[in-house]
C-alpha cells in the first residue's frame, strides 16, 4: 500500500512545506526568535540600508535589485523542490482528485 501512496505522501509533504514556510504563528509558539522568511523580507530594505550601504546615498535602482535578489533567494528552496519533485507532485494531485 505504501509504494502506491508514495506520490500522495509527497504531495502532502510539499503542501505542508509551502504552508509552513511563512507561518508566523507556529514559529512564534515554538521559537524565541521569530525570524520567518516573510518578516526578513519585510525588514530587508532597512537591513540593506543599515548594514550594506552604511547610510550612503544609493540609487533606487540598486535598492530594487537587492530587494528582488532577496525575494528570489527566499523562494529558491521551494522552487528547487518543485523542479525535482514535479512529476510526483502532479501524480499525487492527479490520483487524489484535487484537480477536479
C-alpha positions as CSV (number, residue, x, y, z in Angstrom):
1,X,0.0,0.0,0.0
2,X,2.8,2.5,0.8
3,X,4.6,2.2,-2.5
4,X,1.3,3.1,-4.3
5,X,0.8,6.0,-2.0
6,X,4.3,7.5,-2.5
7,X,3.1,10.3,-4.7
8,X,0.3,11.2,-2.3
9,X,2.7,11.3,0.6
10,X,5.0,13.6,-1.4
11,X,2.1,15.9,-2.4
12,X,1.1,16.3,1.3
13,X,4.7,16.9,2.2
14,X,5.1,19.6,-0.4
15,X,1.9,21.3,0.6
16,X,2.8,21.3,4.2
17,X,6.3,22.7,3.5
18,X,4.7,25.6,1.5
19,X,2.0,26.1,4.1
20,X,4.5,26.4,7.0
21,X,7.2,28.3,5.0
22,X,5.9,31.7,6.1
23,X,3.8,30.7,9.1
24,X,4.4,33.3,11.8
25,X,2.0,31.8,14.5
26,X,3.7,28.4,14.7
27,X,7.2,29.8,14.7
28,X,6.3,32.3,17.4
29,X,4.8,29.5,19.5
30,X,7.9,27.3,19.4
31,X,10.9,29.6,18.9
32,X,12.1,32.6,20.8
33,X,13.5,34.4,17.7
34,X,10.6,34.9,15.2
35,X,12.6,35.5,12.0
36,X,10.4,34.0,9.4
37,X,11.1,34.4,5.7
38,X,8.2,36.9,5.3
39,X,9.5,39.1,8.2
40,X,13.0,39.0,6.9
41,X,11.8,40.2,3.5
42,X,9.7,42.9,5.2
43,X,12.8,44.2,7.0
44,X,15.2,43.7,4.1
45,X,15.1,47.3,3.0
46,X,16.0,48.6,6.4
47,X,18.8,45.9,6.9
48,X,20.3,46.8,3.5
49,X,20.4,50.5,4.3
50,X,22.0,49.9,7.7
51,X,24.4,47.1,7.0
52,X,25.3,47.0,3.3
53,X,25.0,50.6,2.2
54,X,26.0,52.1,5.6
55,X,23.9,55.2,5.2
56,X,25.5,56.1,1.8
57,X,23.4,57.6,-1.0
58,X,22.4,54.8,-3.2
59,X,20.2,54.9,-6.3
60,X,16.7,53.5,-6.1
61,X,17.5,51.1,-8.9
62,X,20.3,49.5,-6.8
63,X,17.9,49.1,-3.9
64,X,15.3,47.4,-6.1
65,X,17.9,45.0,-7.5
66,X,18.9,44.0,-4.0
67,X,15.3,43.6,-2.9
68,X,14.5,41.4,-5.9
69,X,17.5,39.3,-5.3
70,X,16.3,38.8,-1.7
71,X,12.9,37.7,-2.9
72,X,14.4,35.3,-5.4
73,X,16.6,33.8,-2.7
74,X,13.7,33.3,-0.4
75,X,11.6,31.3,-2.8
76,X,14.6,29.3,-4.2
77,X,14.2,26.3,-1.9
78,X,10.5,25.9,-2.8
79,X,11.3,26.2,-6.5
80,X,14.1,23.7,-6.3
81,X,11.9,21.2,-4.5
82,X,9.2,21.6,-7.1
83,X,11.5,21.2,-10.0
84,X,12.9,18.0,-8.8
85,X,9.7,16.6,-7.4
86,X,7.3,17.9,-10.0
87,X,6.5,14.5,-11.6
88,X,5.5,13.0,-8.2
89,X,3.6,16.1,-7.2
90,X,1.5,16.0,-10.4
91,X,0.9,12.3,-9.9
92,X,-0.3,12.9,-6.3
93,X,-2.7,15.6,-7.3
94,X,-4.0,13.6,-10.2
95,X,-4.6,10.5,-8.1
96,X,-6.1,12.3,-5.2
97,X,-8.6,14.2,-7.3
98,X,-7.6,17.7,-6.2
99,X,-7.5,18.9,-9.8
100,X,-11.3,18.4,-10.4
